[in-house]
Amino acid sequence: MLEKLFKLKEHQTSLKQEVLAGITTFLTMAYIIFVNPSMLANAGMDQGAVFVATCLAAAVGCLVMGLLANYPIALAPGMGLNAFFTYTVVGDMGYSWETALGAVFLSGCCFLILSLVRIREWVVNSIPMSLRMGIAAGIGLFLALIGLRGAGIVVDNPATLVGLGDLTSFHAVMAILGFLLIIAFVHRGYKAAVIMSILAVTILGLLFGDVKYSGIVSMPPSIAPTFMKMDLAGVLDVSMISIVFAFLFVDLFDTSGTLVAVAHRGGFLDQNGRLPRLNRALTADSLATIAGAALGTSTTTSYIESTAGVCAGGRTGLTAVVVGLLFIAALFISPLAGMVPAYATAGTLFYVAILMTSSLLHVEWEDLTEAAPVVVAALIMPFTYSIANGIACGFITYAAIKVLCGRFKDLNVGVVVLALLFIAKFIWA
């Protein structure tokens, strides 16, 4: 059956190799079962229910990816998108988390349509590469600010807006230690570096009496507080268009970039540099987002950590299926997930920020018409605490600079239309 489903011999792999690759991928991304519930709880959602939704959404995404597209690519609720959900849509803009879930659901439906009608390439190609890099870096800086703020390292300052917190406080020290441990573990080649750091800091919190022990294993919490709680009527408001677009936009390019990166590492690209069964992979991603929204979590997307499994020998969708099964098994460690304090995940956010800001290496810094919009998009996100604002300002700046510099050939219809829509949003919002 496995040979028929995944064509193991054709891909020169084995059951043992695929299982080990799946375990490797799971260990590199399992931190999301601790980070995502903690972050979405700040939006007013039930943390136990989000924990279950996170595990189930990841399991659904991995199983669909493995069985439909036969790629060793794992999925789970995405970092950055969960921050946008909590701190921008709910926190800054004041929408309910139910309405935000409705926006995630609608963005997943739009993504599915784009995948099925095969116009994804036109959409992707219409966005300048520099803006993609700037948006990725901006999301990274946004996550870093969230982590620093949560650990008390960055605090409010009436004179300068932000200032340095008390670095000698227990929470700040633990957050810094967690970050340093991740870097050390990654440098030494440990696949489970992030989750090892989270668990180590949590144990220290227990030993110092800052964390209350509540057990390790139990039956999963009820998912009822978040299951099918989407407010689809609220999404029909005109003001939600930009939010749905932001969810769709970030997921679309994050997924596309991840698929290409993992495929390149695994040698899955064809002679023309294209990924076979791309639409199946994108369909799996969009279906995972739709299912995740119904279960009660933010956008589910493909994880770049899948490269760890590919490097460990993963070549087929069986690797992704193994990851999905492990996420189902993780449902029974909800007490442990509930014990993890915010400062234990702060280092993770900063580490992810490093990975995302590395995209700035690919910016053409010698060309100011390309570099300036990148910096605008990357800095507006953390300084306005909004991914949507960063995307909007990046597009407007890009279009305006190209027009003023007479570089009309660098513009396309997609960029111009989006820039005008964002300008209208700022004027009449």
C-alpha positions in Angstrom: 0.0 0.0 0.0 2.8 2.4 0.9 4.6 1.7 -2.3 1.5 2.3 -4.3 0.7 5.6 -2.5 4.2 7.1 -2.2 6.3 5.3 -4.8 9.1 4.7 -2.4 11.3 2.7 -4.7 11.0 5.3 -7.5 12.2 8.0 -5.1 15.0 5.8 -3.9 13.8 5.8 -0.3 12.5 3.3 2.3 9.9 3.2 5.1 12.6 3.6 7.8 14.2 6.6 6.0 10.8 8.3 5.6 9.9 7.7 9.3 13.2 9.1 10.5 12.8 12.1 8.2 9.3 12.7 9.6 10.5 12.6 13.2 13.3 15.1 12.3 10.9 17.5 10.7 8.4 17.3 13.6 11.1 18.0 16.2 12.2 21.1 14.3 8.7 22.6 14.2 7.0 21.2 17.3 7.6 24.5 19.0 4.4 25.8 17.3 2.3 23.7 19.6 3.6 25.8 22.5 3.9 29.2 20.8 0.7 29.4 18.8 -1.8 28.8 21.7 0.1 31.3 23.9 0.0 33.9 21.1 -3.7 33.5 20.2 -4.6 33.5 23.8 -3.7 37.2 23.7 -6.5 37.6 21.3 -9.0 36.3 23.8 -9.2 32.7 22.5 -9.3 29.7 24.8 -5.7 28.5 25.0 -6.6 24.8 25.5 -8.9 24.9 22.5 -6.3 26.6 20.3 -3.7 24.0 21.4 -6.1 21.2 20.0 -6.8 23.3 16.9 -3.1 23.8 16.3 -2.3 20.1 16.5 -5.3 19.1 14.3 -4.8 21.8 11.7 -1.1 20.8 11.4 -2.1 17.1 11.2 -4.7 17.8 8.5 -2.3 19.9 6.5 0.5 17.3 6.7 -1.8 14.4 5.8 -3.3 16.2 2.8 0.1 17.3 1.6 1.5 13.8 1.9 -1.4 12.0 0.4 -2.4 14.5 -2.3 0.9 16.0 -3.5 3.3 13.3 -2.2 5.9 15.8 -1.0 7.8 15.7 2.3 6.5 19.1 3.3 4.9 19.7 6.7 2.3 22.3 7.5 1.2 24.1 10.7 -0.2 27.5 11.8 2.4 30.0 10.5 4.5 32.3 12.6 4.0 35.9 11.6 0.4 35.2 10.5 -0.6 34.4 14.0 1.0 37.6 15.2 -0.9 39.6 12.5 -4.1 37.8 13.7 -3.6 38.7 17.3 -1.8 42.0 17.5 -3.1 43.7 14.3 -6.5 42.4 13.4 -7.8 41.8 17.0 -5.5 44.0 19.1 -4.9 47.1 17.0 -8.0 47.2 14.7 -10.4 46.0 17.3 -12.1 43.1 15.5 -13.3 40.1 17.4 -11.3 36.9 17.1 -14.3 35.3 15.5 -14.3 37.8 12.7 -10.5 37.3 12.3 -11.1 33.6 11.9 -13.7 34.4 9.3 -11.0 36.4 7.4 -8.6 33.5 7.6 -11.3 31.1 6.3 -12.1 33.5 3.4 -8.4 33.9 2.5 -8.1 30.1 2.4 -11.0 29.9 0.0 -9.4 32.6 -2.2 -6.1 30.7 -2.1 -7.9 27.5 -3.1 -9.5 29.2 -6.1 -6.2 30.7 -7.2 -4.7 27.2 -7.0 -7.4 25.5 -8.9 -7.7 28.0 -11.8 -4.0 28.2 -12.2 -3.5 32.0 -12.0 -1.2 31.8 -9.0 1.9 32.3 -11.1 0.5 35.6 -12.5 -0.2 36.8 -9.0 3.2 35.8 -7.7 5.1 37.2 -10.6 3.3 40.6 -10.4 4.9 41.3 -7.0 8.5 42.6 -7.2 11.1 40.4 -5.6 12.4 43.3 -3.5 9.0 43.8 -1.9 8.7 40.1 -1.1 12.1 40.3 0.7 11.1 43.4 2.5 7.8 41.9 3.7 9.5 38.8 4.9 12.1 40.8 6.8 9.5 43.1 8.3 7.5 40.2 9.6 10.7 38.9 11.2 11.3 42.3 12.9 7.7 42.3 14.0 8.1 38.9 15.7 11.3 40.1 17.3 9.5 43.1 18.8 6.7 40.9 20.1 9.2 38.5 21.8 11.2 41.4 23.3 8.1 43.1 24.6 6.7 39.9 26.0 9.9 39.2 27.9 10.1 42.7 29.3 13.3 43.5 27.5 11.6 46.3 25.5 9.2 48.5 27.4 7.1 51.7 27.0 9.0 54.9 27.4 7.0 58.2 27.3 10.0 60.2 26.1 11.3 57.8 23.3 8.3 55.5 22.8 10.3 52.5 23.6 13.1 51.8 26.0 15.2 49.0 27.6 13.5 47.1 30.4 15.1 45.5 33.5 17.5 43.0 32.1 18.1 41.5 35.6 14.4 40.5 36.0 13.8 36.7 36.0 11.6 36.8 32.9 14.2 38.8 30.9 17.1 36.6 32.0 15.1 33.4 31.0 14.2 34.8 27.6 17.8 35.7 26.9 19.0 32.3 28.0 16.4 30.6 25.9 17.6 32.5 22.8 21.2 31.7 23.5 20.4 28.1 24.0 18.7 27.9 20.6 21.7 29.4 18.8 24.0 27.0 20.6 21.9 24.0 19.9 21.4 24.9 16.2 25.2 25.5 15.9 25.8 22.0 17.3 23.4 20.5 14.8 20.6 19.5 17.1 17.4 19.0 15.1 15.2 19.7 18.1 17.1 22.9 19.0 14.0 25.2 19.5 11.9 22.7 21.4 14.9 21.8 23.6 15.3 25.4 24.5 11.6 25.9 25.3 11.6 22.9 27.6 14.8 23.8 29.3 13.6 27.3 30.2 10.2 25.9 31.3 12.0 23.4 33.6 14.0 26.3 35.1 10.8 28.2 35.6 9.5 25.2 37.5 12.7 24.9 39.6 12.6 28.6 40.6 8.9 28.4 41.4 7.8 30.8 38.6 5.8 28.0 36.8 3.2 25.8 38.4 3.5 22.1 37.6 0.2 20.8 36.1 1.3 17.5 34.6 2.6 16.2 31.3 0.0 13.9 29.8 -3.8 14.0 29.8 -6.7 13.8 27.4 -6.9 16.7 25.0 -8.9 19.8 26.1 -12.3 20.6 24.5 -12.1 22.3 21.1 -15.7 23.6 21.5 -14.7 27.2 22.5 -13.1 27.7 19.0 -14.6 25.1 16.7 -16.7 26.6 13.9 -16.8 30.0 15.7 -16.0 31.9 12.5 -17.9 35.1 12.0 -18.4 35.0 8.2 -21.0 37.8 8.2 -18.5 40.2 9.8 -15.9 39.5 7.0 -18.3 41.0 4.5 -17.6 44.5 5.8 -15.7 46.5 3.2 -13.0 47.4 5.8 -12.1 43.7 6.0 -11.0 43.5 2.4 -7.4 44.6 3.1 -7.2 42.2 6.1 -8.3 39.2 3.9 -5.8 40.3 1.3 -3.0 40.5 3.8 -3.7 37.0 5.1 -3.9 35.8 1.5 -0.8 37.7 0.3 1.5 36.6 3.1 0.4 33.0 2.9 0.7 32.9 -0.9 4.3 34.1 -1.0 5.3 32.3 2.2 4.0 29.0 0.8 5.5 29.6 -2.7 8.9 30.5 -1.3 8.9 27.5 1.1 7.8 25.0 -1.6 10.6 26.2 -4.0 13.2 26.2 -1.2 12.4 22.7 0.0 12.0 21.3 -3.5 15.4 22.8 -4.5 17.1 21.2 -1.4 15.4 17.8 -2.1 16.1 17.9 -5.9 12.4 17.8 -6.8 12.5 20.5 -9.4 12.3 19.5 -13.1 14.7 20.5 -15.9 13.0 23.9 -16.2 13.3 24.6 -12.5 9.6 24.0 -12.0 7.9 22.0 -9.2 5.8 19.1 -10.5 2.4 18.8 -8.9 2.7 22.4 -7.7 -1.1 23.0 -7.9 -1.6 19.9 -5.7 0.8 21.2 -3.1 -0.9 24.7 -3.1 -4.3 23.0 -2.9 -3.2 21.1 0.1 -1.9 24.3 1.7 -5.2 26.2 1.1 -7.3 23.3 2.3 -5.2 23.3 5.5 -5.9 27.0 6.1 -9.7 26.4 5.6 -9.7 23.5 8.0 -7.6 25.4 10.5 -9.9 28.4 10.5 -12.9 26.0 11.1 -11.0 24.3 14.0 -10.0 27.6 15.5 -6.5 28.8 14.6 -4.8 31.3 12.4 -3.5 30.6 8.8 -1.9 27.2 8.3 1.0 27.2 5.9 4.0 25.2 4.7 7.0 25.2 7.0 10.6 25.8 5.9 11.7 23.5 8.7 10.7 20.7 6.3 14.2 21.1 4.8 15.5 19.4 8.0 13.5 16.2 7.1 14.6 16.4 3.5 18.2 16.6 4.6 17.5 13.6 6.8 16.4 11.6 3.7 12.7 12.5 3.3 11.7 12.1 -0.4 8.0 11.4 -0.4 4.7 12.4 1.2 5.2 9.6 3.7 7.4 12.0 5.6 4.6 14.5 5.8 2.2 11.8 6.9 4.5 10.8 9.8 4.7 14.4 10.9 0.9 14.6 10.8 0.6 11.5 13.0 3.0 12.9 15.5 1.0 16.1 15.7 -2.1 13.9 16.6 0.0 12.2 19.3 1.0 15.6 20.6 -2.7 16.2 21.5 -2.1 14.3 24.7 0.6 16.7 26.1 -1.7 19.6 26.7 -0.7 20.1 30.4 2.9 20.5 29.3 1.9 23.0 26.6 -0.2 25.0 29.2 2.8 25.3 31.5 5.1 26.9 29.0 5.5 30.6 30.0 5.7 33.5 27.5 9.4 34.1 28.3 10.2 30.5 27.2 8.9 31.2 23.7 10.4 34.7 23.4 13.7 33.4 22.3 11.9 31.4 19.6 10.4 34.5 18.2 13.7 36.2 18.1 15.3 33.2 16.4 12.6 33.0 13.8 13.2 36.8 13.2 16.8 36.0 12.4 15.8 33.5 9.8 13.3 35.8 8.2 15.5 38.9 8.1 18.1 36.9 6.3 16.0 37.6 3.1 17.6 41.1 3.1 20.7 39.5 1.6 18.9 39.2 -1.7 18.0 42.8 -2.0 19.7 44.9 -4.7 21.1 47.6 -2.3 22.9 49.4 -5.1 19.6 50.3 -6.7 17.9 52.7 -4.4 14.6 52.4 -6.3 14.5 48.8 -5.1 16.1 49.1 -1.7 14.1 52.1 -0.4 10.7 50.3 -0.5 12.3 47.3 1.2 13.4 49.4 4.2 10.0 51.1 4.3 8.0 47.9 4.4 10.4 46.2 6.9 10.4 49.1 9.4 6.8 50.2 9.2 5.7 46.7 10.4 7.3 46.7 13.8 7.0 50.5 14.4 3.3 50.5 13.7 2.8 47.0 15.1 1.0 46.0 11.9 2.0 43.7 9.0 -0.8 45.2 6.9 0.5 48.7 7.3 4.0 47.5 6.2 2.7 45.8 3.1 0.6 48.8 2.2 3.4 51.4 2.7 5.8 49.1 0.8 3.6 49.0 -2.3 2.8 52.7 -2.2 6.5 53.6 -1.9 7.6 51.2 -4.6 5.0 52.6 -7.1 5.7 56.2 -6.2 9.5 55.9 -6.5 9.4 54.1 -9.8 7.1 56.8 -11.3 9.1 59.7 -10.0 12.3 58.1 -11.2 10.8 57.4 -14.6 11.3 53.6 -14.2 7.8 52.8 -15.6 9.0 49.5 -17.1 9.5 48.2 -13.6 5.8 48.6 -12.8 3.0 46.2 -13.7 -0.7 46.4 -13.4 -0.8 44.4 -10.2 1.5 46.8 -8.3 -0.2 49.9 -9.6 -3.7 48.7 -8.7 -2.6 47.5 -5.2 -0.8 50.8 -4.5 -3.9 52.8 -5.5 -6.2 50.6 -3.4 -3.9 51.0 -0.4 -3.8 54.8 -0.9 -7.6 54.8 -0.9 -7.7 52.8 2.2 -5.5 55.3 4.1 -7.6 58.2 2.9 -11.0 56.8 3.6 -10.4 54.2 6.3 
